[in-house]
Amino acid sequence: MTDDRHDETGYQPLRPQAKGLGEFLAPVAGFGVTFASMFKPTVTEEYPRKKVAPQGRYHGRHQLNRYADGLEKCIGCELCAWACPADAIYVEGASNADLPENADAAPGTLDADSSAGARISPGERYGRVYQINYLRCIFCGLCIEACPTRALTMSNDYELAGNSREGMIYEKQDLLAPLSEGMLAAPHPMAEGTTDTDYYRGDVLGATQAQVDWVREHRPDDETLAGAEAVATGTRPGPASRQHELRPDAGPGEAEKAAGAAAVGAVRAPAGADANVPAVRGSEPGTPEPGGTGRGTR
Ligand code: SF4
């Protein structure tokens, strides 16, 4: 095709046509890109062996947060479920009086403030059932905007895959923030002299001695007692909140195993397991979390 012909047909090239040596090399010019790339460092991501952290504001797996003394922030209001455009969230709230140790109490004899002192959250109610269906979730973040207590946030964890529909429905024990060192496992009373407003304002910075004593009386074998007592007596600083994190990088063998486990889906908490044990998907409920991550070995 020549410029003469262009003139005949009225075709006007938008780019200036190469002349001389440029016209001669034009057919192989594309190889220049290949040649230049040969000397650049490899950028292949070695997933799943090495995970690449997404941007800080990435919308990943949800997390239900805790206050510094271990109580849950979720009050079971269901606003997140109402805000969800994909109908992916299911919440059932319950009164804090509706705790296992009060199961034998006569109807009407308990209210939120007389539930033997035990609470899952400050205030009247807590989230008894909390489910997110990740086959429906579109990660829009409207749920976390709707949450009045900042109980619900989104982590950077993007490893959300499974091979069964059931495994993609994350339960409360899968979503709860891991207990930090120094937090006291719920249920237990609120910090003495405080209201739920004090909690919302961030005035509760750790478990108190009275809370520790209450748990020691009711659950003397609780593993969180020692750490919480150290906070209560001032020998260690108050706990910082923890977040479900990306699992650590793994060696070649471990990586393939981890990827296989992720594909198989979640290991569910056995019936009757304590919903407040910071169980993680892919590990047995209550097992320590290796590497300080919230995802166990995943
Ligand atoms: S996560 Fe927030 S919005 Fe959803 S039920 Fe709990 S407190 Fe309400």
Residues whose N, C-alpha, C, O or C-beta is under 5 A from the ligand:
A	BS01	SF4	K73 C74 I75 G76 C77 E78 L79 C80 V91 A146 C147 P148 T149 A151 L152
